């Protein structure tokens, strides 16, 4: 016999120090089943609120909350479980996690949206304090995490970030305060590629040509990089 199943939306909070030689990621272990003792992302359920007939809207009522967006859920859950603060606009969408077997609890089917915030330093991640559903807080080398260590289907996110960092690391080399993109085609004709408003431009005095999304010499994807830094050399 089949039973009608309720659906619950959740979010997972991916916080990293990504754009560096040895990237790290913040992970919790859970106080409760399922996946007790496994690495997981901080996160939790979207709170839909309560329908108000007069306002014709979902609202917060008494002790029942109301999240206006999935990004708000992420910021709230991250704060509750780690005391880290992320503004709603700082979250970047990573992926949806929707596999039928991703959560073994049978009370409802849970799907999740993973959002990413890069803190830019491991020291910033060290300020976290585990709380609520989080038992312990770990700062883990991203590239050393394996599938068996992760709870739920959070390995899918780790795998995605590991591949993204491998691609990033093949494009950029850290030199002093800048990242340098070196390719064989540019050795005899160096071109300055700079970032303005998170887009790459070729700088040829006195004009800028762009925006561009790839290196004109080797085709490297220039959208993969530490966008908080504004100048690169190709």
N, C-alpha and C positions, 0 to 999 in steps of 0.2 A: 504494500500500500504506500502510495506517495502522499506526502503532506506538503501543504503550501508553506513556503519558507519566507521568512521576513529578511529584508536586506538592511544592512548597516554600513554606513560610509565612515571610513577612518582616514587618518593621515599619518604618515611617517616622516620624521624630521631628520634629515641627513645634514650633519654639520661637520665641516672638514677644515683642515689646513692643506689645501690641494696643490696650489701652484708653487711647488718647491721641489727640491731634489729628493726628499723623503716624505711623501704625503702622509698625513695622519687623519683619522676619523674618530669621532666620538660615538661610543656605543654604551648601552646599558645592559645589565642582566636584570631579568624580571623577578619580582618578589613572588609572583603567582604563576601557576600553570595557565596556559601551556608554555612549553619551551623554557622551563625553569633552568637557569644556569647557562643558557645559550646567549650569545650576543644578539641584541636586537636594537632597532632604532627607537628613540623616544617617540611617542605618538599616542593617539587615542581616537575616540569617536567624535565625529561631527555631531554637535548638539542642534537639532532642528528647531527647538523652541516649541511654543504652544500657540495654536491658531486663535487669533483674537477676531471675533466676528465684527466688532465695531470698527477696528482699524483695518480689517481685511488684510491681515498680515500675520506672520509668525513672530511672536515676541517672547521675551523673557518673563517668566511668571514665578513668583516666590523663589524657591530654591532650584527651579528649573532654568537652565541657561538658554542662550540662543546665539549660535555662531552665524555671523553674516556671510562668511566665506570659508572655504577650506583653508585658506592662508591664515585666517583668524584661529581656526582650530589648531593649526600647526604651532602658531606663536603661543597659544594658551597651553597646549600640552607640553611644549618644550620648557616653558617656564615652570609648570607644575612638577615636571619630572627631573629637571636639571638646574632650575633657577637661571638659565641663560635667556637672554632677551634678544628677540629678532623682530624688527618692524615688519608689518604685513607686506610692504612693498619690496622687501629684500629677498623674499623667497623666489626661487627659480624652480619651475616644474621639471621633474625628472621623468617620471613614468607612472602609469597606473598598474596596480597589482590586483589581478582579478581571478586568478586560478581557483577552481572549485575546491581544491584540497589545500589551499594556503593556510587555513585556520581550522584546527580540528574540533573547535567548539560547535556543538550542534544546535544551540539555541537560535542562531540566525546565521546567514551567510554574510561574511564581512569582506568588503573590498576596500582597497586603500589607495591613496594618492601620495606618492613620495615627492617631497619638496626639499630643495637643496639650498643651504646657505654656507658659503665659504667664509670663515672667520679671519683668514689671512695670517694666522699664527697659531702654533700649538699652545702658547701661553694663554691665549684667550679661551681655548677649550678647557684648560686646567682650572678655570674658575667655576666650573660646574659643580653642583652639590646634588647628589642623588636624592630623590624624594618621591612621594606618592607611590606609583607602581614600580619605580626603579629601585632595585636593591643596591647595585653598585654601578659606578661610572668608570669607564676605561677609555683611554686614548690609545688607539691601536694603529700600527703601521698598515696603511691601506693595502699595500702590495703583498703583504704576507698573510692576509686573511683567506681562509679556505671555506668551501661550501659547508663542510660538516660543522663548522663553528657557529653558523648562523641559524637563528630561529625563523619561523614563518617561511616566507619566500624572499626574505631580505637579501639573500645571496644574489638575486637578480640585479639589485641595485649596486651591490659591491662589484659584481662582474662588469657591469656597465661602466662604473667609475674607473676600475682597473684598466679597461680597454681605452677609455678616454685619456687617462693619464699616460699610458704607453704611447698613444698618438701625440699627445702634447709634448712629451719628452723627446720624441723623434723630430719635432719641429723646432723647439726652442732650447737654447743653451743659456744658462744664467752667467752673466759676466758683470761683476760689480753690481750696480743697481738696475741694470737693464737685462732684457732677454734678447739674445741675438739669434736670428734665423740665418743659417748658412747653407747655401746650396751651390753645387758646382757651376751652375749656369751663371751665377752672380759674381764669381770671383774676379773676372776681368772688368765687370761693369757694375759696381756696387750701387744699390738703390736703397734709399732710406724709406722705410715703411713705418708710418706713425699712426697712432690711434687717436681719433677725435670722436667724442660721443659714442664710444664703443664700436667704432667702425674704422677699418684700415684704409689709409690713403698712401699712395706713392708720392713722395715729396721730391719734386724737381723744380728748383728755384727758377722763377719766383712763383710757380703754380703748384697746386696739389691736384693729382689725378686720382679719382676714385668716387665713391668708396669701392674697395675691392675686397673680395672674400678669399682670394687665393694668391699665392706667390706667382708672379708672371714668368718666373724661370723654371720652377720645379712643380708648380701646381699645389703646393702645400696649403692646407686649409687654415687660413689666418683667423678664422672665427674661433679656433680652439686656442685659448691663451689667457693669460692673466689680465683681464680687461681693466683692472684697477691701475695697471701700468700703461703709460700712454705712448712710449716711443720704442721702436724696434729698428734694427738694421737688417736688411736682407743682403 
